[in-house]
Amino acid sequence: MLARVHASDLSILARGGRRRDLAFSETVIDDCAHLLPNFNDRLEAVRESLLAALISRPDSPGLIHRDFSADQVLIGSGCPCLIDSDRSATSDRDSDIGSFLARLDEEVLDGTTAPDAAARAGDTLQHARRLRQRGRLKG
């Protein structure tokens, strides 16, 4: 279902894209450094790794949900339906996957999702992403 959203051709729309993603990442890391000064060395390593990763990967612009998680999917009459699209935007499609994986980590930390279940869900989503990139999975 998320693949269908991502398959939408909205390249003509204005979007924030990589520049916005980089700026947002910088802000988050700066905020963390302010709150956790003892972790500055680690945060700088994360900043460098994130910057390298964002620059090196191909941009994949399109429609994104921006708040995707399992509780955003309803099943009715055998058909899944994606809800809560009020935060939808155009940006890099991989940001939906990243936010989903981050939410899984949060659910493991707060005890609402078992670590093995989160790992399986994350692996499945990333596997589907790789298949789609290779043209083996259609929206």
N, C-alpha and C positions, 0 to 999 in steps of 0.2 A: 504494500500500500504506500509506504513512504517512497518507494521507487517510482510509483505513478506520479506522485507530487513532484519529485525531482525530474521526471521526464518532460515536464511542461517546458515549452520553449518560450521563455520570457526574456531573451537576450536583448530585446529592444528597450526594456525598462531600465531606468536608472537604478543603480544598486551601490551599496557601500563597498563590497568586495574586499580584496586583500588589504588595501590600505586601512579600511575601517577595522578589520580583524587585527592587524598589527597594532593599531592605536589602542584598541580595547585591551589586548594582551599586555601592552606596556602599562596601562592604567592599573590593571588587576595586580600585576607583579609589583608595581610601585606601592600600591595599597598594602599588599602583603608584607613588603619590606618595612613599611611604617609600623605595622601591627606586630611583626615578628622580627625584630632587629637581630636576634641571635641566628637567624636563618639566612642572612644576606648572601653568604657565599653560595648556598644551595639555590636561592632564588635567582642569582645571577647566572648560574649554570642552566637553570630552567629557561631563563630569558634567552640565552644564547642558543639553546637547543630548539626552542620554539621559533625563534627568528629564522634559524636555518631551515627548519621544517616548512614553515609558511612560505619562504622564498623558493624553496626547491621543488615543491609539489605543483602540479598543474592546477590552474584555477578552474573550477567547475561551476560556473554561474547558473542559477536557475531559481525556481520557486522553492522556498524552504518553509518548514513548519515553525521552527525556532523554539518549540516547547514539546518535542516529541518524546513520548514515553508510553508504556503499555496502557496506562490509564487514559490515554487519549484516543484509544481504539474501542469502538463499540461493534459488537457482532449482532446483526439482526437479519433474519431470513437467510442465514447462511452467507451473508455478504458483509465483509468488514467495512466500517465507515470511520474515517478520521475526523475527529471533532476538535473544537477549540482552536480555530484558525485565526483568532484575533491578533496573534503575534506574527503571522505569516509575513514573509518579505522575500525579496530577491537578494541572494548572496551566494556564497560558495556552498554547494550541496553538502560537502563534508562537515560543515558546521553542525548540521542536524545529527550526524552520527557522533560527533564529538560531544555534543550536549547530552545525547542519550547515554553514552558511556560514562560521562561524569555523573549523571543522575543515578546510574547503577551503582557507582562507587559510593555515592551519598547514601543510598538505600542499604548498602552493606554496612556502612559505618553506623547508621542509626538502627540497625537490626531488623529492618522490614523486609530485606531480601537476603537469602542465604548466599554466601560467597560462591558456592558451586553453581547455583542457579544464575547468578549475575554473570559469571564467567561464560556459561553456555549461551546466554542471551547475547552477550557482547561478541562472542566468537561467531555466532550465527549471523548477526547483522554485518560483521566485517566480511564474512565469507560471501554473503549476498552482494555486498558492495564490490568485491573483487570480481565476482561473476558478471555483474553488470558492466564493469569497466572493460571486461574482455568481450562483451557483446553476447554473453551466454545467458543472460537474464534480461527479459524485456519488462518494461513498466507494467 
